Amino acid sequence: MSVPILLVLEADPPPRLGRLTGRAEIRYADDRSLAAELPHADALLVWDFTSDAVRHAWPGGGPRPRWVHTPSAGVDRLICPEFTDSDTVLTNARGIFEQPIAEYVAALVLAMAKDVPGSLELQRQRRWRHRESLPVAGSRAVVVGAGPIGQAIARTLRALDVEVALTGRTARPGVHGAEDLDRLLTLADWVVCAAPLTEATRGMFGARRFALMRPSARFVNVGRGALVVEDELVTAVTERHIAGAALDVFEEEPLGPGHRLWDVPGLIVSPHMSGDTVGWRDRLGEQFVGLFELWSAGKPLPNVVDKKRGYVPSHDS
């Protein structure tokens, strides 16, 4: 019996797939060769999940893999109409990044409340300047995006005695619907964006919503860069419509050394690292091998993405 052909979109370092020796014929492709290799593959591991190559290569002729896995939470870089309309099953890395991202958000909230950036800058200047900081306990947060990442953020902030309102696409127990978001923004001290990037959410945070927020509020984005209109966020921060912001994701990544966002006062910039703790690539590889074993045995897969919605429905655990 022939073994399935597993195509891997390369990235450095490569995944550790030793457990699949003899169980799959593993082939590798890069952005240039992917289109030619796709028709021959039974499954595709998009190890380079920062690439747009799948979206560009998928509309070509010939058969397509029956299963595609991306070792990321978001799937927006893969989606095109031809992929959405296909019978191919798409899975993501749900279960890997939730708690690390939640911890990172909590760290940003604490850093902004306690003015850690200000203390580091004053230390660099060798200046002793006493200030008062903000209490975190008893403050209010709105977390936008009610998937596993948003839920983990809400749990972690609640452990700091923050009052959290979780919002999603539709209302359900413990989750506010999208229709409540504007009202909740007017009450929040912290607004955390952890929504998936879809056509419905693209640019959802712009001038209108920043104007709804309190002048003392702070904004954090750990979802996708395109969820935010960056120029309008810069205006909101520099003109003090809001008190500050922290971005871990951006419309264009990486930021070039001359990008204006580096120099915005009151803005914390980090290089898309909120979910990446020591050993994260190994955990992603182990997750994929486990999924491959289920797939090759014909068993149901967890983490199946609804390609039309662009995320794993909430009923999938």
C-alpha positions as CSV (number, residue, x, y, z in Angstrom):
1,M,0.0,0.0,0.0
2,S,1.4,3.4,-1.0
3,V,2.0,6.0,1.7
4,P,0.4,9.5,1.5
5,I,2.4,12.3,0.1
6,L,2.9,15.1,2.7
7,L,4.0,18.4,1.2
8,V,5.7,20.9,3.6
9,L,5.9,24.6,2.8
10,E,9.4,25.2,4.1
11,A,10.5,27.5,6.9
12,D,13.6,27.6,9.0
13,P,13.9,25.7,11.3
14,P,12.1,22.8,9.7
15,P,9.5,20.7,11.6
16,R,10.6,17.6,13.4
17,L,8.7,14.9,11.6
18,G,10.8,11.8,12.4
19,R,7.8,9.9,13.8
20,L,6.3,9.9,10.3
21,T,9.3,8.1,8.7
22,G,7.9,5.2,6.6
23,R,4.3,6.5,7.2
24,A,4.4,9.4,4.7
25,E,6.5,10.5,1.7
26,I,7.6,13.9,2.8
27,R,8.3,16.5,0.1
28,Y,9.3,20.1,0.6
29,A,8.4,23.2,-1.4
30,D,9.1,26.9,-1.2
31,D,7.0,29.8,-2.4
32,R,8.2,29.4,-6.0
33,S,7.8,25.6,-6.3
34,L,4.5,25.2,-4.3
35,A,2.2,25.5,-7.3
36,A,3.9,22.8,-9.2
37,E,3.9,20.4,-6.2
38,L,0.3,20.9,-5.0
39,P,-1.3,18.5,-7.5
40,H,0.8,15.6,-6.2
41,A,0.2,16.1,-2.5
42,D,-2.4,14.3,-0.3
43,A,-1.7,16.7,2.6
44,L,-0.1,20.0,3.0
45,L,1.7,21.4,6.1
46,V,2.0,25.1,5.8
47,W,5.0,25.3,8.1
48,D,5.8,28.8,6.8
49,F,2.5,30.2,8.1
50,T,3.7,33.8,7.4
51,S,3.7,33.0,3.6
52,D,0.9,34.0,1.1
53,A,2.0,31.2,-1.3
54,V,-0.9,28.9,-0.7
55,R,-3.5,31.6,-1.5
56,H,-1.6,32.4,-4.7
57,A,-0.9,28.8,-5.8
58,W,-4.3,27.2,-4.9
59,P,-6.3,28.5,-7.9
60,G,-4.1,26.6,-10.4
61,G,-5.1,23.4,-12.2
62,G,-5.0,19.8,-11.1
63,P,-5.9,18.0,-7.9
64,R,-5.5,19.6,-4.5
65,P,-4.5,18.1,-1.1
66,R,-7.4,16.6,0.9
67,W,-6.1,18.2,4.1
68,V,-4.2,21.4,4.8
69,H,-2.8,22.2,8.3
70,T,-1.5,25.6,9.3
71,P,0.5,25.8,12.6
72,S,-1.0,29.2,13.4
73,A,-4.2,30.4,15.0
74,G,-5.2,32.7,12.1
75,V,-5.9,31.3,8.6
76,D,-6.3,34.6,6.7
77,R,-3.1,34.1,4.7
78,L,-4.5,30.9,3.2
79,I,-8.0,31.8,2.2
80,C,-9.0,32.5,-1.4
81,P,-12.4,31.7,-3.0
82,E,-11.1,28.5,-4.7
83,F,-9.8,27.2,-1.4
84,T,-13.0,28.1,0.5
85,D,-15.1,26.3,-2.1
86,S,-13.0,23.2,-2.2
87,D,-13.6,20.0,-0.2
88,T,-10.2,20.3,1.4
89,V,-10.2,20.1,5.2
90,L,-8.3,22.9,6.9
91,T,-7.1,22.7,10.5
92,N,-5.2,25.1,12.7
93,A,-3.0,25.2,15.8
94,R,-5.8,25.7,18.3
95,G,-4.6,24.7,21.7
96,I,-1.0,25.9,21.4
97,F,-1.0,29.7,21.7
98,E,-3.9,30.6,23.9
99,Q,-2.3,30.8,27.4
100,P,1.0,32.3,26.2
101,I,-0.9,35.1,24.4
102,A,-3.1,35.6,27.5
103,E,0.0,36.0,29.7
104,Y,1.5,38.4,27.2
105,V,-1.6,40.6,27.3
106,A,-1.6,40.5,31.1
107,A,2.0,41.6,31.0
108,L,1.2,44.5,28.7
109,V,-1.7,45.6,30.9
110,L,0.4,45.5,34.0
111,A,3.3,47.3,32.2
112,M,1.1,50.1,31.0
113,A,-0.7,50.5,34.3
114,K,2.5,50.6,36.2
115,D,4.4,52.7,33.6
116,V,7.2,50.2,33.2
117,P,8.3,51.8,29.9
118,G,8.6,55.1,31.7
119,S,10.7,53.6,34.4
120,L,13.0,52.0,31.9
121,E,13.4,55.2,30.1
122,L,14.1,57.2,33.3
123,Q,16.6,54.5,34.3
124,R,18.4,54.9,31.0
125,Q,18.5,58.7,31.7
126,R,19.6,58.1,35.3
127,R,16.7,60.2,36.5
128,W,14.9,59.6,39.8
129,R,11.3,60.8,39.3
130,H,8.6,59.5,41.5
131,R,5.2,58.8,39.9
132,E,1.9,57.3,40.8
133,S,0.6,54.2,38.9
134,L,-2.8,52.9,38.0
135,P,-4.6,50.2,39.9
136,V,-5.4,47.1,37.8
137,A,-7.8,45.4,40.2
138,G,-11.2,46.8,39.7
139,S,-10.5,48.2,36.2
140,R,-12.7,47.2,33.2
141,A,-11.6,45.4,30.1
142,V,-13.3,44.5,26.8
143,V,-11.8,41.5,25.0
144,V,-12.9,41.4,21.4
145,G,-12.9,37.9,20.0
146,A,-14.6,35.1,22.0
147,G,-12.6,32.2,20.6
148,P,-10.1,30.2,22.8
149,I,-7.5,33.0,22.7
150,G,-10.0,35.6,23.8
151,Q,-11.4,33.3,26.5
152,A,-7.9,32.7,27.9
153,I,-7.2,36.4,28.0
154,A,-10.5,37.0,29.8
155,R,-9.6,34.3,32.4
156,T,-6.1,35.7,33.0
157,L,-7.3,39.2,33.4
158,R,-10.0,38.1,35.8
159,A,-7.3,36.5,37.9
160,L,-6.0,40.1,38.3
161,D,-9.5,41.2,39.5
162,V,-10.2,43.0,36.2
163,E,-13.9,43.1,35.3
164,V,-14.0,41.6,31.8
165,A,-16.6,41.8,29.1
166,L,-16.0,39.2,26.3
167,T,-17.5,40.0,22.9
168,G,-17.9,37.8,19.8
169,R,-19.7,37.6,16.6
170,T,-23.0,36.5,18.2
171,A,-24.3,36.6,21.8
172,R,-24.3,33.5,23.9
173,P,-23.9,32.8,27.6
174,G,-21.0,34.7,28.9
175,V,-20.3,36.4,25.6
176,H,-21.7,39.7,24.3
177,G,-22.7,40.0,20.6
178,A,-21.1,42.4,18.2
179,E,-24.1,44.8,18.6
180,D,-22.9,45.5,22.2
181,L,-19.3,46.4,21.3
182,D,-19.7,50.1,20.9
183,R,-21.5,50.5,24.2
184,L,-18.9,48.5,26.0
185,L,-16.0,50.5,24.5
186,T,-17.3,53.6,26.3
187,L,-16.9,51.9,29.7
188,A,-13.5,50.2,29.2
189,D,-10.1,50.9,30.7
190,W,-8.5,48.2,28.5
191,V,-9.6,47.2,25.0
192,V,-7.9,44.0,23.8
193,C,-8.4,42.9,20.2
194,A,-8.0,39.1,19.7
195,A,-10.5,38.7,16.8
196,P,-9.9,36.6,13.7
197,L,-9.2,38.5,10.5
198,T,-12.2,38.2,8.1
199,E,-13.9,40.5,5.7
200,A,-16.3,41.5,8.5
201,T,-13.5,42.4,11.0
202,R,-11.0,44.0,8.7
203,G,-10.4,47.6,9.9
204,M,-12.9,47.2,12.7
205,F,-10.8,49.5,14.9
206,G,-10.5,52.9,13.4
207,A,-11.2,56.5,14.2
208,R,-14.9,56.0,15.1
209,R,-14.2,53.3,17.6
210,F,-11.2,55.0,19.1
211,A,-13.4,58.1,19.6
212,L,-15.8,56.0,21.6
213,M,-13.1,55.0,24.1
214,R,-12.3,56.9,27.2
215,P,-9.3,59.3,27.1
216,S,-7.8,57.2,29.9
217,A,-8.3,53.9,28.0
218,R,-5.5,51.8,26.4
219,F,-5.7,49.5,23.4
220,V,-3.9,46.2,22.8
221,N,-3.9,44.2,19.5
222,V,-2.8,40.6,19.5
223,G,-5.1,39.5,16.7
224,R,-4.1,40.6,13.2
225,G,-2.6,43.9,12.0
226,A,-5.3,44.5,9.5
227,L,-8.0,44.6,12.2
228,V,-6.7,48.1,13.0
229,V,-6.5,51.2,10.8
230,E,-2.9,52.0,11.8
231,D,-2.9,55.7,10.8
232,E,-6.1,56.3,12.8
233,L,-4.6,54.5,15.8
234,V,-1.5,56.7,15.6
235,T,-3.8,59.8,15.5
236,A,-5.8,58.6,18.5
237,V,-2.6,58.0,20.6
238,T,-0.7,61.1,19.6
239,E,-3.7,63.4,20.0
240,R,-4.6,61.7,23.3
241,H,-8.0,60.5,22.3
242,I,-6.8,57.4,24.1
243,A,-4.0,57.1,26.7
244,G,-1.8,54.5,24.9
245,A,-1.7,51.3,22.9
246,A,0.4,48.1,22.5
247,L,0.7,46.3,19.1
248,D,2.1,42.9,18.6
249,V,0.7,42.5,15.0
250,F,0.9,44.9,12.1
251,E,-0.4,45.4,8.6
252,E,3.1,44.8,7.2
253,E,5.5,42.6,9.0
254,P,8.3,43.0,9.8
255,L,8.3,46.7,10.5
256,G,11.2,48.4,8.7
257,P,13.6,50.5,10.7
258,G,12.2,53.7,9.3
259,H,8.5,52.8,10.0
260,R,6.7,55.6,11.9
261,L,5.2,53.3,14.5
262,W,8.6,52.9,16.2
263,D,8.5,56.5,17.3
264,V,4.9,57.0,18.4
265,P,4.9,58.2,22.1
266,G,2.7,56.0,24.2
267,L,2.8,53.0,21.8
268,I,4.5,49.7,22.7
269,V,5.7,47.7,19.7
270,S,6.6,44.0,19.8
271,P,7.5,41.8,16.9
272,H,4.5,39.3,16.7
273,M,5.8,37.3,19.6
274,S,2.9,37.2,22.0
275,G,2.3,33.4,21.5
276,D,5.9,32.3,21.1
277,T,7.3,30.8,24.3
278,V,10.3,28.6,24.5
279,G,9.7,25.3,22.7
280,W,6.7,26.5,20.7
281,R,7.9,25.1,17.4
282,D,8.4,21.7,18.9
283,R,4.9,21.8,20.3
284,L,3.5,22.8,16.9
285,G,5.3,19.8,15.3
286,E,4.1,17.4,17.9
287,Q,0.5,18.7,17.4
288,F,0.8,18.1,13.6
289,V,2.1,14.6,14.0
290,G,-0.8,13.8,16.3
291,L,-3.2,15.2,13.7
292,F,-1.5,13.3,10.9
293,E,-2.0,10.0,12.8
294,L,-5.7,10.7,13.1
295,W,-6.0,11.8,9.5
296,S,-4.2,8.8,8.1
297,A,-6.3,6.5,10.2
298,G,-9.5,8.1,8.8
299,K,-10.5,9.5,12.2
300,P,-12.2,12.8,12.7
301,L,-9.9,15.8,13.1
302,P,-10.1,18.4,15.8
303,N,-9.5,22.1,15.1
304,V,-11.3,22.0,11.8
305,V,-11.7,25.6,10.4
306,D,-15.0,26.8,8.9
307,K,-13.4,28.2,5.8
308,K,-16.2,30.6,5.1
309,R,-16.1,32.1,8.6
310,G,-12.3,31.9,8.8
311,Y,-12.0,30.3,12.2
312,V,-12.9,27.2,14.2
313,P,-16.5,27.3,15.4
314,S,-16.9,27.5,19.1
315,H,-18.5,24.1,19.4
316,D,-15.2,22.5,18.3
317,S,-13.1,21.7,21.4
